[in-house]
Amino acid sequence: MLTVHQLSKSYSTRSLFHKVNFSINAGERIGLIGANGCGKTTLLRILVGQEKPDHGNITFTRPNLRMGYLPQGLELPAEWRLDQAIAHAAGLAGSTEDEIERLAVALAGDPSNRHLQAAYDAALQAMQTSHGNLPFESILKRFGLESIPPNQPVGTLSGGQKTRLGLALALLTNPHLLLLDEPTNHLDLLMLEWLEAWLAAFRGAALIVSHDRTFLDHCVTSILEMDAGSGQLHAYAGNYSAYLSHKQAEMDQQWAAYQDQQAEIQRLRQDIARTKAQAAHTERAASSIRIGGPDYKVKGYKTYQQAIAKKVAAKALARQKKLARYLEAPERVEKPTAGWQVKLEFAPPEQRSRDVLVMQDLAVGYPGGEPVLHGLNQSVRGGDRLALTGPNGSGKTTLLRTIAGQLPPLSGRFRLGQSIHAGWLSQEQEWLDLTSSPLQQLQRVAVMNETDGRSFLHFYLFSGDDALRPAESLSYGERARLSLALLVAQGCNFLLLDEPLNHLDIPSRERFEQALARFPGAVLAAIHDRTFIERFATQTWQIEEQTIRIL
């Protein structure tokens, strides 16, 4: 369908990617992964024509390739009504008719032009198969939006509704290739499964930016990894699990090569040390010889010994230069990064005896309103790690805010166990002081000197000077880990986590899980990341019909 050749893009002095090459063929489902800010969204915008590369080119191997693009955010005026959004996108799709008219005029003047004829035939087929003339109601029904009033402003739609509307708009041109930028954002588990089934039935190709590991496992046939360090793309066959296996094999191979290299460096250094010692010994022996003395043998013997010492010293110098060249060689193997985390297992709870939380006929909601959840009689025991799931808007955040003491119960009651201190981690970490460093914020909530504080933060993967940077310079993933560290430092032994992986790329999700794995207390987490749930949860609470069902 298309081939990317030597594509590069920079902003000011910062290079996003450099001389990347890849192809997308019919029927392929490609997952594009990498750290936040490495250029994934920019690459999609270049492919769709919204930005231009600095160097390189894109070749369309399929004539008149039609692309559908789903950006991260719905790029429409918030005040537009739903029917306006559909009509606008349908009008763009209807521009095919203008293209047919233009090509027809051109063909009339040059009827033997095969390229014009091929373009005309393709545009005619696009008009005949376009979804742009589908009834408004059919479009809404196909994407589960039929219950939304046509005059509702798109700015008032939920995140999941915006994602589905974006997909509907992207499909109005009946695309051969879909470019999807974080399509799982704001989707609950039911909608995630719906999207996976929908993509399985889509007949075209797709390039998908996603941080949802289970979604990538279910939907893609290959992985493109954007390396933020080198700006290069690395291709891997298979789904995300296959990619992990490939990466682990690469990591094992790199470790083996690195250890062999270190052994060779150690051998060279020992050889240099021995040669230098030999040269020094020979020089000292030659210097101690007195002409005519008992060690004096023949004329010129002292000069001869001194010459040998110089040769040995020269040999040591040559070997030292050889080691320097070896250390600077481009093929030198770098030490594998310690942050790579392929398999992370949460340790089983040490004990689950005492009560952490007990709910008795609890109903939650906002004061003056109707309950969003009622009849709750669940309990949390020591060591429990619970995943709270359910449709968007079903009351997950409301329940967590009630337990955290930010909202009063509408009826019933709940109680925390003796010596239980609950800690609340919201979706946006808005309570962090962005002007202070992690160490300064830690020292405000716990009595620790700098050494102890930096050692504590090291457990939450803040190494070196990371503990001294202002929080405003931290990534979302680093802020999530800092929030977790501050809760633990305050003595919280019951964590209430509201979508803790939102905004996090895959490496950041792995690191957050790594930090949380060390927490020995109880956890109740509202979460939609199925990989996290599978690894983490000892039990799942699912919200159904305004109450909780234990799975």
PyMOL commands that set and color helices and strands:
alter all, ss='L'
color gray80, all
select helices_A, chain A and resi 40-47+82-94+96-109+114-129+131-133+136-142+154-156+159-173+189-201+213-219+240-287+301-328+396-403+438-445+450-458+464-468+471-473+476-489+506-516+530-536
alter helices_A, ss='H'
color red, helices_A
select strands_A, chain A and resi 2-11+14-24+29-34+55-60+67-70+177-181+205-209+222-226+233-237+355-364+373-376+379-381+385-389+411-416+422-425+494-498+522-526+539-544+547-550
alter strands_A, ss='S'
color yellow, strands_A
deselect
rebuild
show_as cartoon
